[in-house]
Amino acid sequence: MSDSTDDQLREEERRMLAGEGYQGNDPYLSQQRQKAQERVAELGRVRHDPERYPLALRELLGAVGDDKAIIESPVYFDYGRNTHVGERFYMNSMCVILDCARVDIGDDVLLGPNVQVYTAEHPVDPSERLKGLESARPVRIGNNVWVGGGAIILPGITIGNGVTIGAGAVVTKDVPDNVVVAGNPARIVKHV
């Protein structure tokens, strides 16, 4: 395959990562999502193998802070490689990370079961949605954060350090350091 053909294949990925409108059904992007699912399946197969598991984790994710990271199966990542986790990361089962944009997760972060982190979004205008364009905005989660089961973090959100997100919360706005948020939409319920 020539360089120009390779560049054309990756144009939608470039647009996606740049926060521009992109075609989510692009063949190259579809292929990359399939590869992520294969890596997720491998991660589940080697979960209790202390030699193969760290390697499988590094194959899936863009960066891993240390070999103490744990991801419980089953989980879903759109791409995996756009997600970067810090040290002592724990992700419970049934979590979803739609990492069409970069997802940065700090050290000592715990994700409860069924947590969902979205970077992808679709136009609100129905006529625009029919064009098939999507966009994505990065998500950042600070250090020492606990995200309770079933919580949802929307595109473009930054969560500070020392935060607790209550189970079932829907995080629609940035969250400052050292607070507990809960509800839909999530609101500060306590400063810690």
C-alpha positions as CSV (number, residue, x, y, z in Angstrom):
1,M,0.0,0.0,0.0
2,S,1.4,3.4,-1.0
3,D,1.9,6.2,1.5
4,S,-0.8,8.3,-0.2
5,T,-3.3,5.5,0.1
6,D,-2.4,5.0,3.7
7,D,-2.8,8.7,4.4
8,Q,-6.3,8.6,2.8
9,L,-7.2,5.7,5.0
10,R,-6.1,7.6,8.1
11,E,-7.7,10.9,7.2
12,E,-10.9,10.2,9.2
13,E,-8.8,9.1,12.2
14,R,-6.9,12.3,12.0
15,R,-10.2,14.3,11.9
16,M,-11.6,12.2,14.8
17,L,-8.6,12.8,17.0
18,A,-8.5,16.5,16.1
19,G,-12.1,17.0,17.3
20,E,-13.3,17.6,13.7
21,G,-16.4,16.0,12.1
22,Y,-15.5,12.5,10.9
23,Q,-17.3,9.5,9.3
24,G,-17.6,6.9,12.1
25,N,-18.3,4.2,9.6
26,D,-15.1,4.8,7.7
27,P,-13.5,1.4,6.8
28,Y,-10.2,2.1,8.5
29,L,-11.9,3.2,11.7
30,S,-14.1,0.2,11.6
31,Q,-11.0,-2.0,11.2
32,Q,-9.4,-0.3,14.2
33,R,-12.4,-0.9,16.4
34,Q,-12.4,-4.6,15.4
35,K,-8.7,-4.8,16.4
36,A,-9.6,-3.2,19.8
37,Q,-12.2,-5.9,20.3
38,E,-9.7,-8.6,19.6
39,R,-7.3,-7.1,22.1
40,V,-10.1,-6.9,24.7
41,A,-10.9,-10.6,24.2
42,E,-7.2,-11.4,24.6
43,L,-7.1,-9.4,27.8
44,G,-9.9,-11.5,29.2
45,R,-8.3,-14.7,28.2
46,V,-5.0,-13.9,30.0
47,R,-6.5,-12.0,33.0
48,H,-4.9,-14.4,35.5
49,D,-1.6,-14.9,33.8
50,P,0.9,-12.6,35.5
51,E,3.3,-12.6,32.6
52,R,0.9,-12.2,29.6
53,Y,-1.6,-9.9,31.2
54,P,0.6,-6.8,31.5
55,L,1.6,-7.2,27.9
56,A,-2.0,-7.6,26.7
57,L,-2.9,-4.5,28.7
58,R,-0.2,-2.5,27.0
59,E,-1.3,-3.8,23.6
60,L,-4.8,-2.6,24.2
61,L,-4.2,0.8,25.8
62,G,-2.2,3.8,24.6
63,A,-0.3,4.0,27.9
64,V,-0.3,2.1,31.3
65,G,1.4,3.6,34.3
66,D,2.4,0.3,35.9
67,D,1.8,-3.5,35.9
68,K,-0.7,-3.1,38.8
69,A,-3.5,-2.0,36.5
70,I,-6.5,-4.3,36.4
71,I,-9.4,-4.4,33.9
72,E,-12.1,-6.9,34.8
73,S,-13.9,-8.6,31.8
74,P,-16.1,-8.0,30.0
75,V,-15.5,-4.4,29.0
76,Y,-15.7,-2.3,25.8
77,F,-13.3,0.2,24.2
78,D,-13.9,1.7,20.8
79,Y,-10.1,1.9,20.1
80,G,-8.3,1.3,23.4
81,R,-5.1,3.0,22.2
82,N,-6.7,6.4,22.8
83,T,-7.0,5.6,26.5
84,H,-4.1,6.4,28.8
85,V,-4.2,5.2,32.4
86,G,-1.9,6.0,35.3
87,E,-0.6,3.8,38.1
88,R,-2.8,1.4,40.1
89,F,-5.8,1.8,37.8
90,Y,-8.8,-0.5,38.4
91,M,-11.7,-0.9,36.1
92,N,-14.6,-3.2,37.1
93,S,-16.6,-5.2,34.6
94,M,-19.1,-4.0,32.1
95,C,-17.5,-0.6,31.7
96,V,-17.5,1.2,28.3
97,I,-14.9,3.7,27.1
98,L,-15.8,5.3,23.8
99,D,-12.3,6.6,23.2
100,C,-12.7,8.3,19.8
101,A,-10.8,11.2,21.4
102,R,-8.1,10.8,24.0
103,V,-9.1,9.7,27.5
104,D,-6.5,10.4,30.2
105,I,-7.0,8.7,33.5
106,G,-4.7,9.5,36.4
107,D,-3.1,7.4,39.2
108,D,-5.2,5.5,41.8
109,V,-8.4,5.7,39.8
110,L,-11.2,3.2,40.5
111,L,-14.1,2.7,38.0
112,G,-17.1,0.8,39.4
113,P,-19.1,-1.6,37.3
114,N,-21.0,-0.3,34.3
115,V,-19.2,3.1,34.3
116,Q,-19.4,4.7,30.9
117,V,-16.9,7.3,29.5
118,Y,-18.0,8.9,26.3
119,T,-15.8,11.1,24.0
120,A,-18.0,10.6,20.9
121,E,-21.0,12.7,20.2
122,H,-23.5,13.2,17.4
123,P,-25.1,16.4,16.1
124,V,-28.3,17.5,17.9
125,D,-29.8,18.6,14.6
126,P,-31.5,15.6,13.0
127,S,-30.7,16.7,9.5
128,E,-27.0,17.0,10.4
129,R,-27.1,13.5,12.0
130,L,-28.3,12.1,8.6
131,K,-25.0,13.2,7.1
132,G,-23.3,10.6,9.3
133,L,-20.8,12.9,10.8
134,E,-19.6,12.4,14.4
135,S,-17.2,14.3,16.6
136,A,-15.3,13.7,19.7
137,R,-13.9,15.6,22.7
138,P,-11.3,14.4,25.1
139,V,-12.0,13.3,28.7
140,R,-9.6,13.8,31.6
141,I,-9.9,12.1,35.0
142,G,-7.4,13.3,37.7
143,N,-5.6,11.3,40.4
144,N,-7.3,9.4,43.3
145,V,-10.8,9.4,41.7
146,W,-13.5,6.9,42.5
147,V,-16.3,6.6,39.9
148,G,-19.3,4.8,41.3
149,G,-21.1,2.0,39.4
150,G,-23.3,3.1,36.5
151,A,-21.9,6.6,36.3
152,I,-21.7,8.3,32.9
153,I,-19.0,10.8,32.0
154,L,-19.9,12.9,28.9
155,P,-17.6,14.2,26.1
156,G,-15.2,17.0,26.9
157,I,-15.4,16.6,30.7
158,T,-12.4,17.2,33.1
159,I,-12.6,15.6,36.5
160,G,-10.2,16.9,39.2
161,N,-8.1,15.1,41.7
162,G,-9.6,13.5,44.9
163,V,-13.1,13.3,43.4
164,T,-15.8,10.8,44.2
165,I,-18.6,10.4,41.6
166,G,-21.7,8.8,43.1
167,A,-23.3,5.7,41.5
168,G,-25.5,6.5,38.6
169,A,-24.4,10.1,38.3
170,V,-24.3,11.7,34.9
171,V,-21.4,14.1,34.7
172,T,-22.3,16.9,32.3
173,K,-19.9,19.6,33.6
174,D,-16.2,19.7,34.7
175,V,-15.7,18.7,38.3
176,P,-13.2,20.5,40.6
177,D,-10.8,18.9,42.9
178,N,-11.8,17.2,46.2
179,V,-15.6,17.0,45.9
180,V,-18.3,14.4,45.9
181,V,-20.8,14.7,43.0
182,A,-24.0,12.8,42.5
183,G,-27.2,12.9,40.6
184,N,-28.4,13.6,37.1
185,P,-27.0,15.9,36.2
186,A,-24.2,15.5,38.7
187,R,-23.9,18.2,41.3
188,I,-21.5,18.8,44.1
189,V,-23.0,17.3,47.3
190,K,-19.9,17.5,49.5
191,H,-16.4,19.1,49.7
192,V,-13.7,16.8,51.1
